[in-house]
Amino acid sequence: MGRPISRKLEIVSEKMLTQTLRTLERDGFVHREAKPVIPPHVEVSQAQERYDAS
């Protein structure tokens, strides 16, 4: 499964990473799924379909 993205991007703060992933989700680039567990766990994957913006 690999290391969490936050560990791979040590120069990015957790807050900035979360904001960016939420923006990418809103814009349709990624799918974000929050798991109802403790501690919180979120899986992010590339969106299946992407529509041309032009």
Backbone hydrogen bonds in HBPLUS format (Angstrom, degrees):
<---DONOR---> <-ACCEPTOR-->    atom                        ^
c    i                          cat <-CA-CA->   ^        H-A-AA   ^      H-
h    n   atom  resd res      DA  || num        DHA   H-A  angle D-A-AA Bond
n    s   type  num  typ     dist DA aas  dist angle  dist       angle   num
A0007-ARG N   A0004-PRO O   2.97 MM   3  5.50 141.2  2.12 112.8 123.2     1
A0008-LYS N   A0004-PRO O   3.33 MM   4  6.75 143.1  2.47 143.2 153.6     2
A0008-LYS N   A0005-ILE O   3.09 MM   3  5.01 123.4  2.42  93.8 108.6     3
A0009-LEU N   A0005-ILE O   2.98 MM   4  6.17 144.6  2.11 151.1 160.1     4
A0012-VAL N   A0009-LEU O   3.04 MM   3  5.65 167.1  2.05 123.1 127.3     5
A0017-LEU N   A0013-SER O   2.98 MM   4  6.19 162.4  2.01 155.3 160.4     6
A0018-THR N   A0014-GLU O   3.00 MM   4  6.15 161.6  2.03 147.7 152.4     7
A0019-GLN N   A0015-LYS O   2.99 MM   4  6.22 164.0  2.02 151.1 155.3     8
A0020-THR N   A0016-MET O   2.95 MM   4  6.07 161.9  1.98 149.1 154.1     9
A0021-LEU N   A0017-LEU O   2.93 MM   4  6.12 163.9  1.96 152.0 156.4    10
A0022-ARG N   A0018-THR O   2.98 MM   4  6.14 156.1  2.04 148.7 155.3    11
A0023-THR N   A0019-GLN O   3.01 MM   4  6.22 150.8  2.09 144.1 152.0    12
A0024-LEU N   A0020-THR O   2.91 MM   4  6.19 160.2  1.95 151.4 156.9    13
A0025-GLU N   A0021-LEU O   2.92 MM   4  6.11 147.5  2.03 141.9 150.9    14
A0026-ARG N   A0022-ARG O   2.92 MM   4  6.14 162.2  1.95 146.1 150.7    15
A0027-ASP N   A0023-THR O   2.96 MM   4  6.17 151.4  2.04 148.6 156.1    16
A0029-PHE N   A0024-LEU O   2.87 MM   5  5.23 147.7  1.97 164.1 159.8    17
A0028-GLY N   A0025-GLU O   3.02 MM   3  5.10 156.4  2.07 104.7 112.2    18
A0047-ALA N   A0029-PHE O   2.91 MM  18  5.29 171.6  1.92 129.7 126.8    19
A0031-HIS N   A0045-SER O   2.67 MM  14  5.23 164.1  1.70 156.7 162.4    20
A0045-SER N   A0031-HIS O   2.87 MM  14  5.23 158.1  1.91 149.8 157.3    21
A0033-GLU N   A0043-GLU O   2.79 MM  10  5.20 166.8  1.80 159.8 164.3    22
A0043-GLU N   A0033-GLU O   2.86 MM  10  5.20 167.1  1.88 148.2 149.4    23
A0035-LYS N   A0041-HIS O   2.73 MM   6  5.31 173.3  1.73 176.2 174.0    24
A0037-VAL N   A0035-LYS O   2.87 MM   2  5.66 136.2  2.06 106.9  93.6    25
